[in-house]
């Protein structure tokens, strides 16, 4: 179910990008290159286990609450909190972030 919802969201986003690309053509001097930080973020996210990655995506990207994320994944809210804490720790290590202070989800 989570995978299907993620794919639907991704397809809708891709359709919207295609619509916007047709409506707006940038000037030749306005080229865009993805930053190294963005590419590193995607690589670090892909290195997480699937369940942890799903938790991070639902909570941060889809802006779901802990309870909503738990409901979507079929687990308890405490499990979501633990997964998020572990993901933040792993990502901060991989991304070499200096500030690893814990914040409540």
DRENTORKOL-3810 file (N, C-alpha, C; in nm, 4 decimals):
REM DRENTORKOL-3810
@n.u->0.0820; n.v->-0.1179; n.w->0.0000; ca.u->0.0000; ca.v->0.0000; ca.w->0.0000; c.u->0.0873; c.v->0.1256; c.w->0.0000
@n.u->0.1903; n.v->0.1284; n.w->0.0816; ca.u->0.2785; ca.v->0.2438; ca.w->0.0907; c.u->0.3510; c.v->0.2646; c.w->-0.0417
@n.u->0.3946; n.v->0.1565; n.w->-0.1018; ca.u->0.4661; ca.v->0.1670; ca.w->-0.2293; c.u->0.3737; c.v->0.2230; c.w->-0.3362
@n.u->0.2495; n.v->0.1755; n.w->-0.3380; ca.u->0.1538; ca.v->0.2239; ca.w->-0.4375; c.u->0.1268; c.v->0.3732; c.w->-0.4195
@n.u->0.1094; n.v->0.4162; n.w->-0.2950; ca.u->0.0866; ca.v->0.5580; ca.w->-0.2684; c.u->0.2074; c.v->0.6424; c.w->-0.3092
@n.u->0.3263; n.v->0.5915; n.w->-0.2799; ca.u->0.4476; ca.v->0.6637; ca.w->-0.3181; c.u->0.4593; c.v->0.6741; c.w->-0.4700
@n.u->0.4279; n.v->0.5660; n.w->-0.5403; ca.u->0.4345; ca.v->0.5687; ca.w->-0.6871; c.u->0.3312; c.v->0.6641; c.w->-0.7458
@n.u->0.2093; n.v->0.6652; n.w->-0.6886; ca.u->0.1070; ca.v->0.7579; ca.w->-0.7364; c.u->0.1515; c.v->0.9023; c.w->-0.7168
@n.u->0.2096; n.v->0.9297; n.w->-0.6013; ca.u->0.2568; ca.v->1.0651; ca.w->-0.5715; c.u->0.3679; c.v->1.1038; c.w->-0.6681
@n.u->0.4585; n.v->1.0096; n.w->-0.6948; ca.u->0.5711; ca.v->1.0360; ca.w->-0.7848; c.u->0.5234; c.v->1.0609; c.w->-0.9276
@n.u->0.4257; n.v->0.9813; n.w->-0.9730; ca.u->0.3731; ca.v->1.0003; ca.w->-1.1088; c.u->0.3023; c.v->1.1344; c.w->-1.1214
@n.u->0.2234; n.v->1.1717; n.w->-1.0190; ca.u->0.1544; ca.v->1.3011; ca.w->-1.0216; c.u->0.2554; c.v->1.4147; c.w->-1.0249
@n.u->0.3616; n.v->1.4006; n.w->-0.9482; ca.u->0.4659; ca.v->1.5025; ca.w->-0.9453; c.u->0.5335; c.v->1.5126; c.w->-1.0825
@n.u->0.5588; n.v->1.3994; n.w->-1.1455; ca.u->0.6219; ca.v->1.3992; ca.w->-1.2775; c.u->0.5309; c.v->1.4647; c.w->-1.3822
@n.u->0.3992; n.v->1.4355; n.w->-1.3738; ca.u->0.3049; ca.v->1.4992; ca.w->-1.4669; c.u->0.3055; c.v->1.6502; c.w->-1.4497
@n.u->0.3061; n.v->1.6942; n.w->-1.3246; ca.u->0.3074; ca.v->1.8378; ca.w->-1.2977; c.u->0.4360; c.v->1.9026; c.w->-1.3496
@n.u->0.5486; n.v->1.8357; n.w->-1.3324; ca.u->0.6747; ca.v->1.8891; ca.w->-1.3843; c.u->0.6728; c.v->1.9001; c.w->-1.5367
@n.u->0.6148; n.v->1.7997; n.w->-1.6026; ca.u->0.6052; ca.v->1.8067; ca.w->-1.7489; c.u->0.5173; c.v->1.9237; c.w->-1.7925
@n.u->0.4050; n.v->1.9452; n.w->-1.7216; ca.u->0.3184; ca.v->2.0589; ca.w->-1.7532; c.u->0.3921; c.v->2.1910; c.w->-1.7348
@n.u->0.4624; n.v->2.2028; n.w->-1.6260; ca.u->0.5370; ca.v->2.3259; ca.w->-1.5998; c.u->0.6485; c.v->2.3464; c.w->-1.7008
@n.u->0.7143; n.v->2.2379; n.w->-1.7413; ca.u->0.8233; ca.v->2.2488; ca.w->-1.8386; c.u->0.7713; c.v->2.2984; c.w->-1.9727
@n.u->0.6516; n.v->2.2558; n.w->-2.0099; ca.u->0.5940; ca.v->2.3032; ca.w->-2.1355; c.u->0.5563; c.v->2.4509; c.w->-2.1276
@n.u->0.5114; n.v->2.4950; n.w->-2.0114; ca.u->0.4665; ca.v->2.6337; ca.w->-1.9965; c.u->0.5818; c.v->2.7313; c.w->-1.9777
@n.u->0.6922; n.v->2.6863; n.w->-1.9233; ca.u->0.8026; ca.v->2.7770; ca.w->-1.8921; c.u->0.9312; c.v->2.7251; c.w->-1.9535
@n.u->0.9924; n.v->2.8075; n.w->-2.0356; ca.u->1.1210; ca.v->2.7734; ca.w->-2.0941; c.u->1.2242; c.v->2.8712; c.w->-2.0397
@n.u->1.3266; n.v->2.8233; n.w->-1.9698; ca.u->1.4244; ca.v->2.9145; ca.w->-1.9114; c.u->1.5128; c.v->2.9780; c.w->-2.0185
@n.u->1.5669; n.v->3.0924; n.w->-1.9823; ca.u->1.6645; ca.v->3.1577; ca.w->-2.0702; c.u->1.7892; c.v->3.0701; c.w->-2.0754
@n.u->1.8649; n.v->3.0738; n.w->-2.1851; ca.u->1.9836; ca.v->2.9889; ca.w->-2.1959; c.u->2.0843; c.v->3.0093; c.w->-2.0830
@n.u->2.0847; n.v->3.1280; n.w->-2.0234; ca.u->2.1803; ca.v->3.1539; ca.w->-1.9158; c.u->2.1334; c.v->3.0993; c.w->-1.7805
@n.u->2.0111; n.v->3.0495; n.w->-1.7722; ca.u->1.9556; ca.v->3.0021; ca.w->-1.6460; c.u->1.9622; c.v->2.8492; c.w->-1.6348
@n.u->2.0766; n.v->2.7931; n.w->-1.6546; ca.u->2.0913; ca.v->2.6484; ca.w->-1.6411; c.u->2.0891; c.v->2.6077; c.w->-1.4950
@n.u->2.0442; n.v->2.4879; n.w->-1.4668; ca.u->2.0396; ca.v->2.4389; ca.w->-1.3292; c.u->2.1126; c.v->2.3061; c.w->-1.3199
@n.u->2.2036; n.v->2.3007; n.w->-1.2275; ca.u->2.2751; ca.v->2.1773; ca.w->-1.1977; c.u->2.2439; c.v->2.1404; c.w->-1.0539
@n.u->2.2071; n.v->2.0151; n.w->-1.0282; ca.u->2.1793; ca.v->1.9769; ca.w->-0.8898; c.u->2.3044; c.v->1.9914; c.w->-0.8047
@n.u->2.2848; n.v->2.0349; n.w->-0.6820; ca.u->2.4001; ca.v->2.0532; ca.w->-0.5938; c.u->2.4511; c.v->1.9178; c.w->-0.5460
@n.u->2.5748; n.v->1.9158; n.w->-0.5076; ca.u->2.6364; ca.v->1.7932; ca.w->-0.4570; c.u->2.5657; c.v->1.7491; c.w->-0.3301
@n.u->2.5207; n.v->1.8432; n.w->-0.2485; ca.u->2.4501; ca.v->1.8102; ca.w->-0.1248; c.u->2.3213; c.v->1.7349; c.w->-0.1540
@n.u->2.2478; n.v->1.7784; n.w->-0.2568; ca.u->2.1235; ca.v->1.7108; ca.w->-0.2931; c.u->2.1514; c.v->1.5688; c.w->-0.3390
@n.u->2.2531; n.v->1.5509; n.w->-0.4207; ca.u->2.2876; ca.v->1.4170; ca.w->-0.4681; c.u->2.3335; c.v->1.3283; c.w->-0.3523
@n.u->2.4113; n.v->1.3855; n.w->-0.2596; ca.u->2.4555; ca.v->1.3097; ca.w->-0.1429; c.u->2.3368; c.v->1.2679; c.w->-0.0572
@n.u->2.2381; n.v->1.3557; n.w->-0.0440; ca.u->2.1191; ca.v->1.3259; ca.w->0.0359; c.u->2.0454; c.v->1.2058; c.w->-0.0228
@n.u->2.0270; n.v->1.2046; n.w->-0.1533; ca.u->1.9576; ca.v->1.0928; ca.w->-0.2163; c.u->2.0371; c.v->0.9632; c.w->-0.2012
@n.u->2.1666; n.v->0.9694; n.w->-0.2150; ca.u->2.2506; ca.v->0.8512; ca.w->-0.1974; c.u->2.2419; c.v->0.8004; c.w->-0.0541
@n.u->2.2480; n.v->0.8914; n.w->0.0424; ca.u->2.2389; ca.v->0.8523; ca.w->0.1834; c.u->2.1022; c.v->0.7927; c.w->0.2144
@n.u->1.9973; n.v->0.8495; n.w->0.1585; ca.u->1.8622; ca.v->0.7986; ca.w->0.1817; c.u->1.8471; c.v->0.6584; c.w->0.1229
@n.u->1.9065; n.v->0.6361; n.w->0.0059; ca.u->1.8981; ca.v->0.5036; ca.w->-0.0557; c.u->1.9736; c.v->0.3973; c.w->0.0236
@n.u->2.0680; n.v->0.4395; n.w->0.1051; ca.u->2.1451; ca.v->0.3423; ca.w->0.1819; c.u->2.0712; c.v->0.2934; c.w->0.3059
@n.u->1.9605; n.v->0.3585; n.w->0.3420; ca.u->1.8823; ca.v->0.3144; ca.w->0.4578; c.u->1.8052; c.v->0.1872; c.w->0.4235
@n.u->1.7765; n.v->0.1039; n.w->0.5239; ca.u->1.6913; ca.v->-0.0128; ca.w->0.4999; c.u->1.5525; c.v->0.0337; c.w->0.4527
@n.u->1.4832; n.v->-0.0497; n.w->0.3751; ca.u->1.3549; ca.v->-0.0075; ca.w->0.3162; c.u->1.2518; c.v->0.0432; c.w->0.4181
@n.u->1.2381; n.v->-0.0250; n.w->0.5300; ca.u->1.1387; ca.v->0.0158; ca.w->0.6303; c.u->1.1755; c.v->0.1522; c.w->0.6905
@n.u->1.3019; n.v->0.1720; n.w->0.7183; ca.u->1.3476; ca.v->0.2989; ca.w->0.7746; c.u->1.3332; c.v->0.4109; c.w->0.6717
@n.u->1.3654; n.v->0.3814; n.w->0.5476; ca.u->1.3524; ca.v->0.4800; ca.w->0.4398; c.u->1.2063; c.v->0.5207; c.w->0.4227
@n.u->1.1151; n.v->0.4229; n.w->0.4276; ca.u->0.9721; ca.v->0.4530; ca.w->0.4161; c.u->0.9263; c.v->0.5420; c.w->0.5307
@n.u->0.9755; n.v->0.5154; n.w->0.6504; ca.u->0.9398; ca.v->0.5973; ca.w->0.7665; c.u->0.9868; c.v->0.7405; c.w->0.7472
@n.u->1.1099; n.v->0.7576; n.w->0.7021; ca.u->1.1660; ca.v->0.8916; ca.w->0.6812; c.u->1.0879; c.v->0.9657; c.w->0.5729
@n.u->1.0594; n.v->0.8987; n.w->0.4632; ca.u->0.9884; ca.v->0.9634; ca.w->0.3523; c.u->0.8474; c.v->1.0037; c.w->0.3941
@n.u->0.7758; n.v->0.9140; n.w->0.4615; ca.u->0.6394; ca.v->0.9472; ca.w->0.5026; c.u->0.6376; c.v->1.0616; c.w->0.6042
@n.u->0.7291; n.v->1.0585; n.w->0.6992; ca.u->0.7281; ca.v->1.1591; ca.w->0.8045; c.u->0.7761; c.v->1.2945; c.w->0.7547
@n.u->0.8877; n.v->1.2987; n.w->0.6841; ca.u->0.9458; ca.v->1.4266; ca.w->0.6428; c.u->0.8949; c.v->1.4742; c.w->0.5069
@n.u->0.8883; n.v->1.3870; n.w->0.4073; ca.u->0.8478; ca.v->1.4309; ca.w->0.2732; c.u->0.6969; c.v->1.4456; c.w->0.2607
@n.u->0.6238; n.v->1.3479; n.w->0.3131; ca.u->0.4781; ca.v->1.3523; ca.w->0.3023; c.u->0.4146; c.v->1.4316; c.w->0.4157
@n.u->0.4947; n.v->1.4719; n.w->0.5133; ca.u->0.4515; ca.v->1.5542; ca.w->0.6261; c.u->0.3391; c.v->1.4881; c.w->0.7069
@n.u->0.3517; n.v->1.3576; n.w->0.7280; ca.u->0.2554; ca.v->1.2858; ca.w->0.8115; c.u->0.3006; c.v->1.2922; c.w->0.9568
@n.u->0.2051; n.v->1.2831; n.w->1.0474; ca.u->0.2390; ca.v->1.2787; ca.w->1.1890; c.u->0.2939; c.v->1.1400; c.w->1.2229
@n.u->0.3427; n.v->1.1273; n.w->1.3445; ca.u->0.3947; ca.v->0.9978; ca.w->1.3879; c.u->0.2836; c.v->0.8925; c.w->1.3852
@n.u->0.1646; n.v->0.9306; n.w->1.4328; ca.u->0.0521; ca.v->0.8368; ca.w->1.4348; c.u->0.0085; c.v->0.7983; c.w->1.2931
@n.u->0.0051; n.v->0.8957; n.w->1.2015; ca.u->-0.0338; ca.v->0.8668; ca.w->1.0633; c.u->0.0692; c.v->0.7787; c.w->0.9941
@n.u->0.1964; n.v->0.8051; n.w->1.0204; ca.u->0.3029; ca.v->0.7234; ca.w->0.9637; c.u->0.2925; c.v->0.5804; c.w->1.0163
@n.u->0.2677; n.v->0.5671; n.w->1.1459; ca.u->0.2526; ca.v->0.4342; ca.w->1.2066; c.u->0.1352; c.v->0.3601; c.w->1.1457
@n.u->0.0258; n.v->0.4299; n.w->1.1235; ca.u->-0.0920; ca.v->0.3680; ca.w->1.0630; c.u->-0.0634; c.v->0.3208; c.w->0.9203
@n.u->0.0079; n.v->0.4041; n.w->0.8439; ca.u->0.0405; ca.v->0.3681; ca.w->0.7049; c.u->0.1341; c.v->0.2482; c.w->0.6979
@n.u->0.2249; n.v->0.2379; n.w->0.7961; ca.u->0.3219; ca.v->0.1281; ca.w->0.7958; c.u->0.2765; c.v->0.0063; c.w->0.8747
@n.u->0.1666; n.v->0.0205; n.w->0.9483; ca.u->0.1153; ca.v->-0.0921; ca.w->1.0255; c.u->0.2004; c.v->-0.1243; c.w->1.1476
@n.u->0.2469; n.v->-0.0205; n.w->1.2170; ca.u->0.3275; ca.v->-0.0412; ca.w->1.3373; c.u->0.2842; c.v->0.0605; c.w->1.4423
@n.u->0.3490; n.v->0.0600; n.w->1.5563; ca.u->0.3133; ca.v->0.1529; ca.w->1.6629; c.u->0.3842; c.v->0.2873; c.w->1.6427
@n.u->0.3280; n.v->0.3938; n.w->1.6998; ca.u->0.3939; ca.v->0.5240; ca.w->1.6907; c.u->0.5330; c.v->0.5235; c.w->1.7549
@n.u->0.5515; n.v->0.4454; n.w->1.8589; ca.u->0.6831; ca.v->0.4371; ca.w->1.9234; c.u->0.7869; c.v->0.3773; c.w->1.8270
@n.u->0.7456; n.v->0.2788; n.w->1.7468; ca.u->0.8351; ca.v->0.2193; ca.w->1.6475; c.u->0.8771; c.v->0.3240; c.w->1.5450
@n.u->0.7838; n.v->0.4087; n.w->1.5049; ca.u->0.8150; ca.v->0.5159; ca.w->1.4103; c.u->0.9174; c.v->0.6102; c.w->1.4716
@n.u->0.8984; n.v->0.6477; n.w->1.5974; ca.u->0.9934; ca.v->0.7369; ca.w->1.6644; c.u->1.1327; c.v->0.6755; c.w->1.6705
@n.u->1.1397; n.v->0.5465; n.w->1.7020; ca.u->1.2688; ca.v->0.4775; ca.w->1.7094; c.u->1.3343; c.v->0.4719; c.w->1.5715
@n.u->1.2554; n.v->0.4417; n.w->1.4676; ca.u->1.3078; ca.v->0.4362; ca.w->1.3311; c.u->1.3597; c.v->0.5739; c.w->1.2864
@n.u->1.2868; n.v->0.6791; n.w->1.3206; ca.u->1.3292; ca.v->0.8138; ca.w->1.2840; c.u->1.4579; c.v->0.8533; c.w->1.3556
@n.u->1.4676; n.v->0.8195; n.w->1.4819; ca.u->1.5889; ca.v->0.8518; ca.w->1.5569; c.u->1.7092; c.v->0.7799; c.w->1.4966
@n.u->1.6916; n.v->0.6513; n.w->1.4667; ca.u->1.8009; ca.v->0.5730; ca.w->1.4081; c.u->1.8377; c.v->0.6271; c.w->1.2697
@n.u->1.7367; n.v->0.6656; n.w->1.1908; ca.u->1.7627; ca.v->0.7195; ca.w->1.0569; c.u->1.8389; c.v->0.8511; c.w->1.0662
@n.u->1.7993; n.v->0.9387; n.w->1.1595; ca.u->1.8713; ca.v->1.0655; ca.w->1.1759; c.u->2.0164; c.v->1.0415; c.w->1.2130
@n.u->2.0399; n.v->0.9454; n.w->1.2997; ca.u->2.1767; ca.v->0.9152; ca.w->1.3394; c.u->2.2580; c.v->0.8632; c.w->1.2210
@n.u->2.2006; n.v->0.7704; n.w->1.1447; ca.u->2.2712; ca.v->0.7158; ca.w->1.0284; c.u->2.2977; c.v->0.8233; c.w->0.9234
@n.u->2.1952; n.v->0.9047; n.w->0.8968; ca.u->2.2110; ca.v->1.0082; ca.w->0.7946; c.u->2.3114; c.v->1.1146; c.w->0.8382
@n.u->2.3108; n.v->1.1493; n.w->0.9656; ca.u->2.4070; ca.v->1.2501; ca.w->1.0114; c.u->2.5500; c.v->1.1978; c.w->1.0006
@n.u->2.5675; n.v->1.0680; n.w->1.0223; ca.u->2.7003; ca.v->1.0091; ca.w->1.0068; c.u->2.7420; c.v->1.0079; c.w->0.8599
@n.u->2.6513; n.v->0.9662; n.w->0.7725; ca.u->2.6830; ca.v->0.9585; ca.w->0.6303; c.u->2.7016; c.v->1.0968; c.w->0.5679
@n.u->2.6201; n.v->1.1933; n.w->0.6103; ca.u->2.6279; ca.v->1.3266; ca.w->0.5528; c.u->2.7310; c.v->1.4131; c.w->0.6247
@n.u->2.7884; n.v->1.3589; n.w->0.7311; ca.u->2.8905; ca.v->1.4290; ca.w->0.8099; c.u->2.8396; c.v->1.5625; c.w->0.8625
@n.u->2.7161; n.v->1.5578; n.w->0.9154; ca.u->2.6585; ca.v->1.6766; ca.w->0.9764; c.u->2.7206; c.v->1.6958; c.w->1.1127
@n.u->2.7524; n.v->1.8183; n.w->1.1441; ca.u->2.8151; ca.v->1.8502; ca.w->1.2729; c.u->2.7129; c.v->1.8486; c.w->1.3855
@n.u->2.5942; n.v->1.9038; n.w->1.3644; ca.u->2.4942; ca.v->1.9143; ca.w->1.4699; c.u->2.4055; c.v->1.7907; c.w->1.4689
@n.u->2.4233; n.v->1.6997; n.w->1.5622; ca.u->2.3433; ca.v->1.5773; ca.w->1.5675; c.u->2.2528; c.v->1.5775; c.w->1.6894
@n.u->2.2192; n.v->1.6972; n.w->1.7400; ca.u->2.1337; ca.v->1.7074; ca.w->1.8576; c.u->1.9985; c.v->1.6460; c.w->1.8286
@n.u->1.9474; n.v->1.5660; n.w->1.9205; ca.u->1.8204; ca.v->1.4979; ca.w->1.9042; c.u->1.7066; c.v->1.5959; c.w->1.9237
@n.u->1.6066; n.v->1.5870; n.w->1.8372; ca.u->1.4835; ca.v->1.6632; ca.w->1.8544; c.u->1.3685; c.v->1.5654; c.w->1.8521
@n.u->1.2660; n.v->1.5937; n.w->1.9269; ca.u->1.1505; ca.v->1.5041; ca.w->1.9313; c.u->1.0769; c.v->1.5111; c.w->1.7998
@n.u->1.0363; n.v->1.3973; n.w->1.7411; ca.u->0.9658; ca.v->1.3979; ca.w->1.6120; c.u->0.8265; c.v->1.4529; c.w->1.6228
END
